[in-house]
Amino acid sequence: MIRMESKSRFMKDTQILSAFQDLAPTPEPAAARPSLVFDACHVGVVLRAVLFVELVLAVGSLYAAQNSLDWIIHFSLVTGGALPATLAWLLIACSIKTLLGRLTPRLQYGAAVVLGGLAGAYGCGMLAYSGLMPQAPWVASIFSGALLSSILVAGLVMRAKGRTPADTSARLAELQSRIRPHFLFNTLNSAIALVRAEPAKAETLLEDLSDLFRHVLVDAGSTTTLADEIGLAQRYLAIEQVRFSERLRVHWSLDPDAGKATLPPLLLQPLVENAVHHGVEPSATGAEIQISTQRRGSVVVIKVTNTVPAGAGPKGQGIALRNVRDRLGLMHDVQGQFRSGLRDGVYQVRIEVPL
């Protein structure tokens, strides 16, 4: 039966390799209000931007260097102005993202380029004020900042656009796995078997089925919360509980402080379905499934763990797991972590997301 986890645990996480498919945002109608075309508020974006600017400066410094020592000195000099300017550009672009989101895409591009020019002037001013560059190249710095910011914005826009086809494919795969005929037929057969003997239980099962399919078929947007994902997984497992009875043994260990974490919709449920499909279905004695969430500072850790029959492995879970991993990366970039592994007859998926 489904129950909250007791103090005794049937699986040890230390024995498992420790550590989610994204619904595509539906295309906006032509008359929809403008949205943000690039987002600089990601740790991964900050790291890439700094590395990109430093790489350009390193190559550019080669033109003015006579030897290795001269290159190091020149590179260090320009970095002293360019690095603060880059961080200032990222900080301002992140802090005014709400305002930028109200502008048309062209105005957003223009604002980013103008901001880049100002950042270039800021970096040049710092060098001039410190006395390291008596003849400050103001014009060159402004145009260099504008050019670098335009290239960076183009990369961010391409990354944002690249999310759409991947999300669309993930959504199609998700819908296919959710509306599998055998799942629907088995659920309806379970309900039919209960109609006469336990009509109240049959009614509850059909209500859970209705809620599950309504959630799948209705556009849920591009993000959801972990609390909503847990609720959906609980409805799904309540349906499967009728089908498998005592063969399905579920343990919950939920941290209330983790419920506000942001996830792509329908991320947890397919992992739970994989646990049922690969752990419970092939075993005559059933399987143990554990879903746990825990807040650790600014990070939320989500684990889906299940026992598997002797000699069985995670075959057939590759597509679903790849979709989960890709969607998680698209939403949280380097801040989202995904790991999975099988050890000693226990399979675990471990996810980390920022809170």
N, C-alpha and C positions, 0 to 999 in steps of 0.2 A: 504494500500500500504506500501511497505518497505520504510522507511525514517529514517534519523538520528533523534535521540531523541531531542525533544524540551525541553525548560526550564521547562515546567510543567511535572511532573512525575505522571504516573498513579498508581504506586505502591510505598509504603513506606517500605524501607528495615527494619526499626526499628520494623515493625509489624511481621517480618518473622524471623524464626530461622536463625541468622546470622552466617556467617563465612565470576578423569576424567577417560576405557578399554584400554589396551596397545597392540599394534600390536607386535607380537612376532618377534624378530630378526630372520631372516631366518638362518638355519644352515649353517655354513661356509663350503666351500668345503675343501677337505683334503689338498690341496696345498695352502690354504689361509695363509696369514701371521699371526703370533701369535698375540693374543689379550690379554688384561689384564684379569687375572683370579680372581683378587680381587681388590677392590677399597676402600681405607681408607679415601677418601675425602668426608665423609658424617658426619654430626653432630651426627646422630644416631649411626654410627659405633664408633665414638669417645666415646660417652656415654657408649655403651655396652662394649667396650674394657676396659675402666677405671673400670666399675663396675665388670667385670669379674676378672681382676687382683686383685682388692681390696677384692673380695670374696675369692679368692684363698689364699691371704695373711692372711685374717682374720681366715680362717680355719687352715692354717699352723701354725699361731701363737699360737693356742691352745696347740700344742705339746710341746712348750717351756715355757708355762705359769703355774705358781703354783696357782694363784688365779686370780680374775677378774682384780685387779689393775695391776698385773704383765702382764696380757694379753693386757690391754690397752696400757701399756708402750711399750711392744714389738711390738705390731701392729703399733703404731705410729712411732716407729723407722724404721721398714722396709718400711712403707708407704713413709717416707721421701726420700728414695732412689728409690723405685719402681714407684711412681707416676711420677716424672720427666722423668724416663727412658721410661715409657709407652707413655707419651706425645711426647717424642723425637722420638720414633719408629713410631708413627702415623704421625708426622710432616714430617719425612724423607720419609716414604712410600708414602705419598701424593705428596710430591714435586718431586719425581722421578718416578711417575706413567707413564709418557710418555716413559721414558727409559725402565721401566719394561715391558711395553706393547710390546716392540720390541723383548723381549726374549721368549724362549720357556717356556711352563708351568713349566717344571721341574726346569729350571733355576730361574724362578720367585719364586717358593717355596724355593729353596735353598737360594736365596738372602734374602728372608723374614726371614728365620731361622738365617742366619748369622747376619743380622741386629738385630734380637732379642738378640743374644749372645752379640753383642757390646752394646746394650742398657742395658743388665744386668750388664756388666762390668762398664758402665757409672754410673749406680745407685749405685753400690758398691763403686766406686771411690769417689762419692760424700759423702757417709757416712764416708769413711776412711779419706778423706781430712778434714771433719768437726770435726774429733776426736770422733764422736759418736760410732764408731766401730773400736777400735784399731787393732783387729785381723780380717781384712776383708776377708770374704770367697769368694775369686775371682773365683775359679773354680766352686763352687756351684752357684754363681750368674750368671756366663756365661751360664751354662747349664740350669738353671732355666729360664733365659730370652729366650734362644733358644726354650725350651719346651713350654713356654707360648705363644710365637709368633707363633709356629707351630700349636697349638690348635686354636689360634685366626684366623690364615689364613685359616685353615680348615673350620671354621665356616663361614668366609666370602665367601669362594669358594662354600660352600653348599648353602648359600643364593643366590649367583649369578646363580648357576645351578637351584635352585628352581624357578627362574624367568621364565625359558623356558617353562615348561608345563603350568603354569598359563597364560603366554602370548599367547601360542598357543590356549588354550581354549577360551581366550578372542577374539583372531583374528577370530576364527571360528564363535563365537557368533556374532561378528561384521559383518562379511560377510553375515551371514544369515539375520540379521536385515536390512542390506543395500540393499540386492537383494530380498527383499520380493516381491512376484509376484503382489500383489495388488498395491503396490507403482508403479511398472513398468507399469502395465496395466493402472492405473489411469493417469499417466503422458503421456503415448502414446495416450490415449483417449482425453486428453486435447489438445495435439498437433494436432490430427486429426480434432478436432472441430475448430481449428484456421487456418487450412491450406487454406481454401477458403476465409474466412472473413478477417483474419489478417495473411497473410503468413510470414511477417517479424517477427511477434511475435512468430509464431510457430517455425520458424528457430532458434530464440534465445533460446526458451525452449529446443529444441533438442540439441543445442550446450551445454547448461548448464547440461543437462542430460548426455551427452557424457563425459564432463569434470568430473562430479561427479563419474561416474562409472569407468572412467580411473584411477582416484585417488584411488578408493577403491580396484581395482583389481591389480594395479601395486604395487610392493613392495616398500614402502616408507621409509624403514629403521626403526631404533628403536627410533628415536627422530624427532621432528619437532618443528616449532616455533608457537607461539600464532597467529602471523600475518597470517601464512598459514592456520591455523585452522579457523580463522575468514573468510578468503576468501572462503574456502570450505563450511562453514555454510551459507554464503551469496548466493552461487550458489544453494544450496539445498533449501533455503527459496524462491529464485526467481522461482524455479520450482513449489513449493507448492502455491506460490502466484497466479499463473495461475489457479490452481485447486480450491482454496478457495476464491479468489478475496477479497472483502471487509471483509470477515469473518476473514481473517488473517491480524492482525495489528501488525507490528513489529517496535520496537524502538531500535536504536543502540546508545550506549554511549561508545565510544572507546578512550582509552588513547594511543597515538602514542608511548609513552615511555614504554608501556607494551608489545609491539609486539615482542620483542626479547626473551621473556620467553620461556624456553624449556619445551615441553610437549611430551607425547606419541602420535603417530599419531592417527587420527580419535578419538580424545577424546571429542571435543566440539560438533561435528555434531550429534552424537547419543543423546546427551542431548537436542539439539534443536529439533530433531525428536520426542523425548518423549514429549516435550512441545506442538508440533503440534498434536501429536496423542492423548494426554490426555487432551489438552486444547481446540483445535479448532474443531477436528472431532466430538466430542459428543455434541457440542453446536450449536444450530440453529443460534445464533447471533455471533458466533465466539469467539475469545479470543485475549487478548493482550499478546504479547511476548516481553520481553526486554532482550537484551544481553549487558552486560557492562563489561569493563575491566578498571582497575585502578592500577597504580603503587604507592605503599606506601613504600618509602625507598628502601630496598632490597627485597621487597615482592610484588608480583602481585596478585591482587584479581580479580577473574572472577565470574560473576554471570549470571545465566540463570533463568529468572523469567517468569511465565505465570499464567494467571487467569484460573480457572477451573469452570465448571458448578456447580451450587448449588447442594450440596449433593454428589458431586464426590470427589474422593481422588486419591492418586498417585498409584492406583492399576495397576499392570503390569509393573511397572518401576523397580521392585526389582532387576532383573538379570542385567539389564544395569547399574544401579547405583552401584551394588556390583562390577561389572567389572571395572567401572571407579575408584571406591575407591581403589581396589586392585592394579590396574595398577599405580595409582598415588603414592601409598605407595612403590611399587617396584622401581619406578624411583627416588622419592625424599625422601623416608623414612619419618622421623619425621618432615622434613621441608615442606612436602606437607600436606595440611589440606583439608578435605572434609566434608561438612555439607549439609543437605537437610531438608526441612520441609514445612508443609502446615499450613497456618493460615489465617482465614477470607477469604477463597476463592482464596488465592494466594499461589502458590507453587514456591519455590526457591531452586536452587542448588548453593552453594557458595564454591568456590575452591580457595585455596591459594597455590602459588608455589614460590620458590626462583627465583630471577632474576640473 
